[in-house]
Each structure stands twice: as C-alpha cells, then as structure tokens.
Amino acid sequence: MSEERPMNERLVIRPARPGDGPLVMDFVRALADYERLSHEVESDAAAMDAALFSPHPRVFCEIAEHDGQPVGFALWFYTFSTFRGRHGIYLEDLFVKPESRGFGIGKALLAHVARRCIAEELGRFEWSVLDWNAPSIAFYEAQGAKLVDGWLRCRVENEALWALAG
C-alpha cells in the first residue's frame, strides 16, 4: 500500500521518503499559517524525519506531487476503537498548497488514505477540523464526512501534562 500511485498523468501520491522532513515541515508551517497556529509549531525537519523514519514509526506521511512538484501532504497514524474492536486511521494533517487547489489533490489524498483503511480492514478514518474553517468543512462534507456531534477534543500538554503525571 505504500507504493507510488499515479492518480492521473500529472498527479502522483507517494509515501514520504527519508530526507523529506524539510518538505513536510514546509507543509506543516503553511498549514499552521492558514490555521492561525504558527505560534504553536515547535517541530523541525530533523524531528519530522526521525518520527517518520524511525525503526518503528508511529506516524506516516503521503506526499502529493503534481507535474513532479510537491503540492500537498497527508500525515496520519493508527488509532484503535474499543467499540469497533479494530484499528483505524487518524488524519493529523491534510494540506494542499493554495495555488494547487481545485485540481482534486485534496480529494485524491483523502481517497488514498481511505483505500489503506479498506485494504487493511480498518474500522474508521477520522480527523478534526477547526469550527471556523468553513471551506474545509464544506470540502470534507462533500467527501462524505460527517461532523461528530457531542464530542469535544481534549488535550493535556506542557505544564498541565507534567502536573497530571504527578
């Protein structure tokens, strides 16, 4: 499932390769700018390469190339649902460069990861979207995604994480 897959003659989705850390971080920073969260980016290219290409990686990345140029990415990891009794995939980040939008690249990245879910008989494909991001919400709903009512995302980090750990 990690082979390069041409979507058409101009679009290829391939797995990230060692050395792609700087490229992935360029996408992460562009996404953070768009989401008004640049101040939260702490990672760097070396950390990204280490996470993606450790002996037992826990995060994975697909790169979309249009006419041989990287134009987007999907970064994801496996989850587990006790209710379904099966693993799933959580899409941490999906981003396509603004000038490359409208060519079906975002949809192709989502479909690529969805095919992995099917091939591996996984139970879910999930992600989060900021509540103010109307264009992305509309895009995801057009792909068949449903917003999950009644659930709020919780996070503990930094000092609160240390305090919780005791």
Backbone as JSON, one array per atom type, in Angstrom:
{
  "sequence": "MSEERPMNERLVIRPARPGDGPLVMDFVRALADYERLSHEVESDAAAMDAALFSPHPRVFCEIAEHDGQPVGFALWFYTFSTFRGRHGIYLEDLFVKPESRGFGIGKALLAHVARRCIAEELGRFEWSVLDWNAPSIAFYEAQGAKLVDGWLRCRVENEALWALAG",
  "N": [[0.81, -1.2, 0.0], [2.14, 1.14, 0.19], [3.29, 1.98, -2.14], [4.18, 4.13, -4.92], [1.53, 5.81, -6.47], [0.09, 6.64, -9.39], [-2.32, 9.09, -9.89], [-3.37, 10.39, -12.0], [-1.96, 11.36, -15.13], [-0.56, 13.56, -14.29], [-0.57, 13.73, -11.53], [0.79, 12.28, -8.69], [0.76, 10.24, -5.85], [2.81, 9.59, -3.24], [4.63, 7.72, -0.73], [6.19, 9.46, 1.98], [9.71, 9.99, 1.98], [12.96, 9.17, 3.42], [14.66, 12.1, 4.3], [12.7, 13.82, 3.47], [11.84, 15.39, 5.52], [12.32, 18.29, 5.7], [10.59, 19.17, 3.61], [8.08, 18.2, 4.49], [7.88, 19.7, 6.83], [7.75, 22.26, 5.72], [5.19, 22.12, 4.6], [3.73, 21.71, 6.99], [4.22, 24.14, 8.34], [3.0, 25.92, 6.52], [0.35, 25.06, 6.69], [-0.1, 25.61, 9.4], [0.14, 28.41, 9.35], [-2.15, 29.02, 7.79], [-4.13, 28.06, 9.52], [-3.88, 29.82, 11.55], [-2.1, 29.21, 13.6], [0.64, 29.32, 13.83], [2.31, 30.02, 15.92], [2.32, 27.8, 17.52], [3.9, 25.84, 16.43], [6.49, 23.71, 17.03], [8.12, 21.75, 16.14], [10.75, 20.49, 13.96], [12.6, 19.93, 10.89], [14.43, 17.82, 11.3], [13.34, 16.48, 13.51], [10.93, 15.68, 12.37], [11.79, 13.96, 10.3], [12.98, 12.02, 11.94], [10.73, 11.04, 13.33], [9.14, 10.02, 11.25], [10.78, 8.1, 10.07], [11.89, 6.32, 11.88], [13.04, 3.18, 13.35], [10.67, 1.88, 14.07], [8.2, 3.38, 13.09], [5.58, 5.61, 14.17], [4.0, 7.34, 12.96], [2.89, 8.44, 9.76], [3.28, 9.47, 6.33], [2.0, 10.85, 3.35], [2.87, 12.13, 0.22], [1.77, 14.44, -2.15], [2.41, 14.9, -5.51], [2.37, 17.06, -8.19], [2.77, 17.29, -11.55], [5.4, 16.55, -11.04], [6.16, 18.16, -8.94], [6.11, 18.78, -5.42], [3.03, 19.26, -3.86], [1.23, 18.9, -1.82], [0.22, 17.24, 1.25], [-0.52, 14.41, 3.39], [-0.65, 13.55, 6.67], [-0.62, 10.97, 8.99], [-1.76, 8.55, 11.49], [-2.14, 5.36, 13.19], [-5.06, 4.41, 15.01], [-7.12, 3.09, 17.67], [-10.24, 1.59, 18.16], [-12.15, 0.73, 20.84], [-14.85, 0.2, 20.84], [-15.4, -0.64, 18.23], [-13.56, -2.6, 18.04], [-11.36, -2.6, 16.42], [-8.55, -1.33, 14.59], [-8.02, 2.01, 13.35], [-7.56, 4.9, 11.27], [-6.17, 8.02, 11.99], [-6.22, 11.14, 10.67], [-3.91, 13.47, 10.93], [-2.92, 15.81, 9.68], [-3.84, 17.5, 6.7], [-3.02, 18.99, 3.74], [-2.97, 21.15, 0.98], [-1.18, 23.1, -1.27], [-2.21, 26.48, -1.72], [-2.22, 27.48, -4.42], [-2.46, 25.17, -5.82], [-4.89, 24.1, -5.39], [-8.19, 22.9, -6.23], [-7.77, 21.09, -8.2], [-8.36, 18.55, -7.48], [-6.6, 17.39, -5.73], [-6.57, 17.34, -2.89], [-8.81, 15.72, -2.44], [-7.86, 13.41, -3.69], [-5.73, 12.74, -1.98], [-7.17, 12.18, 0.41], [-8.71, 10.01, -0.53], [-6.69, 8.2, -1.09], [-5.67, 7.56, 1.46], [-8.03, 6.54, 2.53], [-8.32, 4.24, 0.95], [-6.26, 2.73, 2.01], [-7.33, 2.2, 4.53], [-9.47, 0.52, 3.79], [-8.07, -1.6, 2.52], [-6.61, -2.61, 4.66], [-8.58, -3.44, 6.3], [-9.59, -1.7, 8.28], [-11.42, 0.05, 10.86], [-12.23, 2.77, 10.98], [-11.87, 6.1, 9.69], [-10.71, 9.06, 10.59], [-10.65, 12.58, 11.47], [-9.94, 15.94, 12.54], [-11.4, 19.22, 12.31], [-11.11, 22.71, 12.3], [-13.59, 24.71, 13.86], [-14.23, 27.16, 12.66], [-13.45, 26.97, 10.07], [-14.86, 27.1, 7.41], [-14.54, 26.59, 4.53], [-13.0, 24.19, 4.51], [-14.63, 22.49, 6.04], [-16.88, 22.31, 4.37], [-15.64, 21.08, 2.15], [-14.84, 18.59, 3.3], [-17.34, 17.53, 4.03], [-18.44, 17.27, 1.51], [-17.02, 15.11, 0.67], [-18.19, 13.09, 1.99], [-17.84, 13.02, 4.71], [-18.93, 13.18, 8.1], [-19.69, 15.5, 10.59], [-19.02, 15.03, 13.99], [-21.31, 15.16, 16.38], [-21.57, 16.17, 19.79], [-19.11, 15.44, 20.8], [-16.14, 16.61, 22.17], [-12.85, 17.62, 21.62], [-10.15, 16.81, 23.7], [-7.18, 17.94, 25.33], [-4.05, 17.59, 26.86], [-1.09, 19.12, 27.68], [2.35, 20.28, 27.88], [2.93, 22.13, 30.83], [0.58, 21.31, 32.12], [0.46, 18.63, 31.42], [2.69, 17.62, 32.76], [1.86, 18.16, 35.38], [-0.42, 16.52, 35.56], [0.78, 14.04, 35.31], [2.02, 13.9, 37.68]],
  "CA": [[0.0, 0.0, 0.0], [2.98, 2.34, 0.26], [3.9, 2.25, -3.43], [3.72, 5.33, -5.6], [0.32, 5.53, -7.23], [-0.31, 7.76, -10.23], [-3.75, 9.36, -9.87], [-3.52, 10.66, -13.42], [-0.61, 11.55, -15.65], [0.08, 14.72, -13.68], [-0.63, 13.64, -10.07], [1.29, 11.06, -8.05], [0.82, 10.25, -4.38], [3.87, 8.67, -2.83], [4.99, 7.82, 0.68], [7.35, 10.29, 2.3], [10.98, 9.27, 1.97], [13.98, 9.8, 4.25], [15.11, 13.36, 3.74], [11.54, 14.65, 3.2], [11.5, 16.18, 6.7], [12.16, 19.72, 5.39], [9.39, 19.36, 2.8], [6.92, 18.02, 5.37], [7.8, 20.86, 7.73], [7.24, 23.39, 4.93], [3.73, 21.95, 4.56], [3.21, 21.93, 8.34], [4.24, 25.59, 8.61], [1.98, 26.56, 5.69], [-0.94, 24.72, 7.31], [-0.19, 26.37, 10.66], [-0.17, 29.79, 8.96], [-3.55, 29.05, 7.37], [-4.98, 27.83, 10.69], [-3.54, 30.85, 12.54], [-1.48, 28.49, 14.71], [2.09, 29.28, 13.64], [2.97, 30.15, 17.22], [2.34, 26.5, 18.19], [4.81, 24.9, 15.77], [7.76, 23.52, 17.74], [8.87, 20.71, 15.45], [11.66, 20.9, 12.89], [12.8, 18.9, 9.87], [15.12, 16.65, 11.87], [12.36, 15.76, 14.34], [9.96, 15.06, 11.48], [12.46, 12.8, 9.69], [13.14, 11.0, 12.98], [9.43, 10.44, 13.61], [8.64, 9.28, 10.09], [11.69, 7.06, 9.58], [12.5, 5.55, 12.95], [12.9, 1.75, 13.06], [9.26, 1.52, 14.26], [7.48, 4.66, 13.05], [4.21, 5.65, 14.67], [3.32, 8.33, 12.14], [3.16, 8.16, 8.35], [3.01, 10.65, 5.51], [1.88, 10.71, 1.91], [3.18, 13.38, -0.48], [1.16, 14.59, -3.47], [3.24, 15.62, -6.48], [1.66, 17.42, -9.42], [3.8, 17.6, -12.55], [6.71, 16.33, -10.43], [6.42, 19.12, -7.85], [5.29, 18.51, -4.24], [1.97, 20.26, -3.72], [0.39, 18.66, -0.65], [0.57, 16.07, 2.06], [-1.42, 13.87, 4.4], [0.13, 12.94, 7.75], [-1.6, 10.17, 9.71], [-1.3, 7.48, 12.37], [-3.16, 4.38, 13.53], [-5.79, 4.52, 16.27], [-7.85, 1.87, 17.98], [-11.57, 1.78, 18.73], [-12.62, -0.4, 21.65], [-16.22, -0.08, 20.45], [-15.39, -1.39, 16.97], [-12.62, -3.71, 18.17], [-10.48, -2.55, 15.27], [-7.76, -0.13, 14.38], [-8.46, 2.98, 12.36], [-6.55, 5.9, 10.94], [-6.46, 9.41, 12.33], [-5.52, 12.07, 9.8], [-3.45, 14.62, 11.72], [-2.82, 16.99, 8.82], [-4.06, 17.42, 5.26], [-2.77, 20.33, 3.22], [-2.6, 21.34, -0.42], [-0.8, 24.5, -1.5], [-3.34, 27.23, -2.27], [-2.18, 27.59, -5.88], [-2.7, 23.84, -6.4], [-6.24, 23.66, -5.04], [-9.15, 22.88, -7.32], [-7.39, 20.05, -9.16], [-8.71, 17.25, -6.92], [-5.45, 16.83, -5.0], [-7.02, 17.03, -1.53], [-9.68, 14.54, -2.54], [-7.01, 12.26, -4.01], [-5.01, 12.36, -0.75], [-8.13, 11.52, 1.28], [-9.05, 8.72, -1.12], [-5.51, 7.33, -0.95], [-5.65, 7.05, 2.85], [-9.24, 5.71, 2.67], [-8.02, 2.93, 0.36], [-5.45, 2.0, 3.0], [-8.28, 1.7, 5.53], [-10.18, -0.62, 3.2], [-7.12, -2.69, 2.28], [-6.18, -3.18, 5.94], [-9.79, -3.76, 7.05], [-9.67, -0.84, 9.45], [-12.8, 0.39, 11.17], [-12.57, 4.18, 10.9], [-10.95, 7.12, 9.17], [-11.18, 10.24, 11.31], [-9.8, 13.76, 11.58], [-10.58, 17.11, 13.14], [-11.37, 20.44, 11.52], [-11.43, 23.86, 13.13], [-15.0, 25.05, 13.67], [-14.37, 28.36, 11.84], [-12.89, 26.7, 8.75], [-16.0, 26.74, 6.55], [-14.17, 25.93, 3.27], [-12.58, 22.8, 4.75], [-15.81, 21.73, 6.47], [-17.66, 22.03, 3.16], [-14.89, 20.1, 1.37], [-14.93, 17.28, 3.95], [-18.71, 17.04, 3.92], [-18.62, 16.86, 0.12], [-16.37, 13.8, 0.52], [-18.97, 12.12, 2.75], [-17.54, 13.07, 6.14], [-19.96, 13.7, 9.0], [-19.18, 16.09, 11.83], [-19.47, 14.21, 15.1], [-21.91, 15.97, 17.43], [-21.5, 15.69, 21.16], [-17.76, 15.11, 21.21], [-15.17, 17.69, 22.17], [-11.47, 17.13, 21.69], [-9.44, 17.2, 24.92], [-5.74, 17.91, 25.18], [-3.2, 17.94, 28.0], [0.27, 19.27, 27.2], [3.25, 21.18, 28.59], [2.87, 22.09, 32.29], [-0.58, 20.53, 32.54], [0.83, 17.23, 31.27], [3.58, 17.31, 33.89], [1.06, 18.16, 36.59], [-1.25, 15.34, 35.54], [1.65, 12.88, 35.52], [2.37, 13.9, 39.09]],
  "C": [[0.86, 1.26, 0.0], [3.66, 2.67, -1.06], [3.4, 3.58, -3.99], [2.52, 4.96, -6.45], [-0.03, 6.74, -8.07], [-1.83, 7.91, -10.2], [-4.21, 9.73, -11.27], [-2.11, 10.93, -13.91], [0.14, 12.66, -14.94], [0.17, 14.63, -12.16], [-0.18, 12.28, -9.59], [1.22, 11.26, -6.55], [1.81, 9.17, -3.99], [4.09, 8.77, -1.33], [6.17, 8.78, 0.85], [8.58, 9.4, 2.35], [11.96, 9.93, 2.93], [14.53, 11.04, 3.55], [13.96, 14.3, 3.41], [11.14, 15.51, 4.39], [11.36, 17.67, 6.42], [10.91, 20.02, 4.57], [8.14, 19.24, 3.67], [6.77, 19.21, 6.3], [7.37, 22.12, 6.98], [5.72, 23.32, 4.84], [3.11, 22.23, 5.92], [3.15, 23.42, 8.66], [3.18, 26.32, 7.78], [0.58, 26.28, 6.25], [-1.14, 25.52, 8.6], [-0.49, 27.84, 10.38], [-1.65, 29.93, 8.61], [-4.49, 28.94, 8.58], [-4.74, 28.84, 11.82], [-2.92, 30.23, 13.8], [0.04, 28.41, 14.59], [2.86, 29.32, 14.95], [3.07, 28.82, 17.97], [3.33, 25.51, 17.57], [6.15, 24.88, 16.5], [8.67, 22.55, 17.01], [9.83, 21.32, 14.43], [11.86, 19.71, 11.95], [13.45, 17.65, 10.43], [14.16, 15.82, 12.72], [11.35, 15.03, 13.46], [10.57, 13.84, 10.81], [12.6, 11.67, 10.71], [11.82, 10.29, 13.27], [8.96, 9.56, 12.46], [9.49, 8.06, 9.73], [12.47, 6.37, 10.68], [12.35, 4.06, 12.62], [11.44, 1.26, 13.19], [8.43, 2.8, 14.27], [6.05, 4.54, 13.57], [3.38, 6.69, 13.93], [3.79, 8.13, 10.7], [2.72, 9.36, 7.52], [2.97, 10.28, 4.04], [2.12, 12.09, 1.3], [2.48, 13.36, -1.84], [2.1, 15.42, -4.33], [2.43, 15.83, -7.75], [2.71, 17.91, -10.42], [5.2, 17.52, -11.94], [7.06, 17.25, -9.29], [5.55, 18.79, -6.64], [4.29, 19.65, -4.01], [1.08, 20.03, -2.5], [0.85, 17.42, 0.09], [-0.58, 15.66, 2.95], [-0.55, 13.16, 5.41], [-0.86, 12.25, 8.68], [-0.94, 9.15, 10.61], [-2.47, 6.55, 12.67], [-3.76, 4.69, 14.89], [-6.39, 3.16, 16.58], [-9.19, 2.23, 18.61], [-11.96, 0.54, 19.53], [-14.04, -0.77, 21.27], [-16.27, -0.93, 19.18], [-14.48, -2.62, 17.07], [-11.62, -3.78, 17.04], [-9.68, -1.26, 15.28], [-8.45, 0.77, 13.36], [-7.29, 3.88, 12.03], [-7.06, 7.26, 11.36], [-5.58, 10.28, 11.43], [-5.17, 13.31, 10.62], [-3.45, 15.89, 10.89], [-3.11, 16.61, 7.38], [-3.87, 18.84, 4.75], [-2.4, 20.25, 1.75], [-2.29, 22.82, -0.59], [-1.96, 25.25, -2.15], [-3.36, 27.3, -3.8], [-2.46, 26.26, -6.58], [-4.08, 23.3, -6.06], [-7.15, 23.72, -6.26], [-8.83, 21.85, -8.39], [-7.72, 18.65, -8.64], [-7.61, 16.62, -6.09], [-5.83, 16.47, -3.57], [-7.89, 15.79, -1.5], [-8.86, 13.29, -2.83], [-6.21, 11.8, -2.79], [-5.95, 11.64, 0.22], [-8.47, 10.12, 0.76], [-7.91, 7.72, -0.96], [-5.47, 6.72, 0.45], [-6.88, 6.18, 3.09], [-9.01, 4.32, 2.08], [-7.15, 2.09, 1.29], [-6.37, 1.41, 4.06], [-9.01, 0.46, 5.02], [-9.25, -1.82, 3.06], [-6.71, -3.38, 3.57], [-7.36, -3.55, 6.84], [-9.89, -2.99, 8.36], [-11.1, -0.35, 9.63], [-13.19, 1.84, 10.97], [-11.46, 4.97, 10.23], [-11.48, 8.43, 9.73], [-10.17, 11.37, 11.24], [-10.59, 14.85, 12.24], [-10.48, 18.28, 12.17], [-11.77, 21.58, 12.45], [-12.85, 24.34, 12.82], [-15.23, 26.3, 12.82], [-13.99, 28.13, 10.38], [-13.97, 26.2, 7.78], [-15.59, 26.1, 5.22], [-13.76, 24.47, 3.46], [-13.75, 21.94, 5.19], [-16.64, 21.36, 5.25], [-16.97, 20.98, 2.29], [-15.04, 18.71, 1.98], [-16.33, 16.7, 3.84], [-19.0, 16.58, 2.49], [-17.98, 15.5, -0.16], [-17.1, 12.72, 1.32], [-18.7, 12.13, 4.24], [-18.72, 13.67, 6.9], [-19.27, 14.31, 10.21], [-19.81, 15.33, 12.98], [-19.99, 15.12, 16.21], [-21.68, 15.33, 18.79], [-20.11, 15.32, 21.65], [-16.89, 16.36, 21.12], [-13.79, 17.09, 22.32], [-10.81, 17.67, 22.95], [-7.95, 17.07, 24.69], [-5.09, 18.31, 26.49], [-1.78, 17.99, 27.47], [1.04, 20.22, 28.1], [3.1, 21.03, 30.11], [1.72, 21.24, 32.8], [-0.3, 19.03, 32.42], [1.72, 16.79, 32.42], [2.8, 17.25, 35.19], [0.19, 16.9, 36.68], [-0.43, 14.08, 35.84], [2.13, 12.78, 36.96], [3.82, 13.96, 39.34]]
}
